[in-house]
Amino acid sequence: MQGSIDTREKLLDRKRDYSPLLVHLTKDDKDEKGNLLMPAKDVLDTILKEKTLRAFNHFFPYSPNLKSQAASVIDKFLVVCFTETPIDQIDVLLNKKVQKQFNPEPYGLVFKKEYIRDNGGNPVFYTTLKIAKPLWQYLYQPYVEGKEQVPDDALCKLLALVTKCQKGDDFHWEREWRIVGDLKFDLNDVYCGLCPQEERPNFESKYGVKFIDPYWGINKILDKLVRK
């Protein structure tokens, strides 16, 4: 007997590795020498005050010498990052042993995936170096060699989504999404916030946003968010 055909909504509801949410984690702000400028808690507080996620990180799929590039070009590759990791598994990303460059703290914001998509967000394209390098050379190298003018914005937005994967340098398990440029939001656009349990009352009373501890299990998370 042929089974019934599930709707998209039913299928996604049953798919346990799928999350309708995207998470932005914050880290301590440090200078080039590693000196602490602002702890992650205060970084999150600043984000909520300004209602803006600022694009500080630049991503090149095949990195030329960045110092040789004009600031106006580098700025085209600045992005805000999110992870598609299910909300009850965010604690895995906080394990410093598995991180390479980005070492987040247990602070951040959670948004509906459709909201991030509507604001220009897109999943990262994870490719092997064999694919990333020719793509870069074909689309961007002419500018580096002075054969073309400043690359088109749309082209840079595409290239900023490409991340090369190779043995020993493969982070596609982070299931990253990116928005090129800053993201301005209203507090009611935030699905929930992340912070240690003892700091929840302060953040919630200050901003009117529900907060959960990223180290909570799924049952406690659901209990908190269902009450929301």
N, C-alpha and C positions, 0 to 999 in steps of 0.2 A: 504494500500500500504506500503510495507516494505521500510523503509528509507535507504539511502545510508550509507555505513560504512566509518566513518571518519578515516583518517590516524592518526598515533600517533602525528604528528606535528600539525594537525588541532585540535585535541582534547586538547592538552596542550595549544594551542593558545587561546582556548575558556575558559579554566578552570582558573577562576580569582584568586583562592587561590594558584595557582602554580606559582613558580618563577624559572626562569632558572639561577638565580643569588644567590650567597652566600655572606654574609656580615660579616666582622670581625670588631668588635668595640673595641676601646681602652679605657682605664680608667687611672686615675691618679695613678702613682706609689708611694706607701706609705710604710713606714717601719712597723714593728710589732706594734708600738705604735700609728700608724695613722698619723705620721708626713709626710708631702709631700716631696717626693724625686724628682719627675719629673712630671709636668702636662701632661695630655693626649695629648695636642698639640705637645709637645716635644717628647713624646713617638712615635707618628705617624711619626714625622720628622726623628727620629732615625730608625724606621722600613724602611722608604723609602731610607734613606742613605745606610743602610746595605743590603737592598733588601732581608730581612729575617724576617719572623714571627717566633719568638722564643717561644718554648713550655715551659711555666712557671708553668702551672696549672696541678696538678695530680688528677686523678679521679679513685676512687675505688668504685665499686658498693656496697660492704659491707665492710666498713672500719675497718681493725684491727688497732692496735696501730702503727701508722706510724713511730714513733720514734724507734720502735723495728726492723724496716726493714732496710736492707742495702741500702745505697744510690744507688748502682748499680741496685737494684730492683725497687726502687721508680722512678728512671729515666725512666724505661720502661713504666711508666704510665703518662708521661708528654705529654700534648696535646696542640694543637692550636685549638681554638673554632671559629665556624661560626654560623650564623643563616640563616635559609631558609625563614624567614619573608619577604614578598614582600617589595621591596625597598621603596614604598610610605607609608609603615606602620612602618618603623624603629623608628619613633619618639615615638611609644608606648613603645618600649624597653628602652627608655631614661627616662621614668617616674620612679623616684626613689621610689615611693610609692609601686610599684609592684615588686621591686627587693629584693632579700634576701642577697646575698653575692656579686654578681657582679653588680657594679654600673657604667655602661659605660658613657662616655661623648660623645658629638656629633662629634666624629672623628673616622675615620676608612677607610677600603678599601673594595671594591666590586670586586668579581671575578666571572667568568662564572662557573657554577656548574660542567660542564664537565672537566674544568681545575683542580678543586679541587679533583674531583673523580679520574682523571688520576694521581694525585699526592698522592693517598692513602687516600683521604677523604671519610668519610662514615657517613650516618645518625646515630644519637645516638639511642640505643635500650632502650626505656623507659619501665620498668617493675615494677610490684608490688614487695614489699619486700618478699612476699611468693615465688616469682620466683628468685629474685636476690640473696637472702641468700643461698638457696641450690646450685645455680649455682656457687657462690663463694666458698662455702665449698667443693664442688666436684672438682673444677678445681684448686683452689689456696690454700686451707687450708692444704693439705699435705705438702706444702713447709713451711708454717708457723709453723707447728708441727715438722719440721725437718725430715720428712719422704722422701722428695725428694730434688733434687738440685734446683738451681735457675730456676724459671719458663721459659719456652720457649718464645722467643720474639713474635711469632705469637699468643700464648695464651694471653700474656699480652696486645697485640693490641686489641684482642677481648674483654677482660674484661674492658679495658679503654673506650670502647664505651657503656658500660652498665650503666644506671642511674636508681636508684630506685625511684618510685613514691608512695606516700602515702598521706593520708589526711593531709592537711596543709603543705605538702612538695612535690608539684607536679608542675613541670615546663615544662611539655612536650609541652605546647603551644609556647615555645621559638623555637621549631623546629630546634634543634641544630644538627650541623655536627661537626666532629672532625677529625683532622689529628694527629696521634701519632708521636711526634718528631717535629723538626723545618721544616718550609716550606721556601725554597729559591726560589725567583722569579725574573723575569726581569720586568722592568717598563711597557713594552708593554703587560705583562700578566695581568695587572690591568685593569679591565673594567672601573672603575671610583673610585674617592676617596670621602670621606665624611668630611665635616668641616663646621663651621658657614659661612654664606654668605660673611661676610666682610673679611674672611681670604682666600677665594678662589684664588684671584689673586696671592698671594704670593706662595701658594702651586703649582698652575698651572705653573707659570713661572719658578719655581725652578726645577720641576720634569717632566714637559711636560705631565701630567696626568690630565684629566678632573675631576673637583670636583663639587659636588652638596651639597646643604644644606639638612640634613636629616629631617628638618622641612618643606621643600617645599611640595606642593601638587603634585599630579601625572602629571598635565598638565605642570607645570613649569619644573619638572624633565624630562619629555619627550622632551620638547622644547630644553633643554640643551643637552640631550644625542643624539637627532636626529641630531643636528648640529655637534656633534662629528663625 
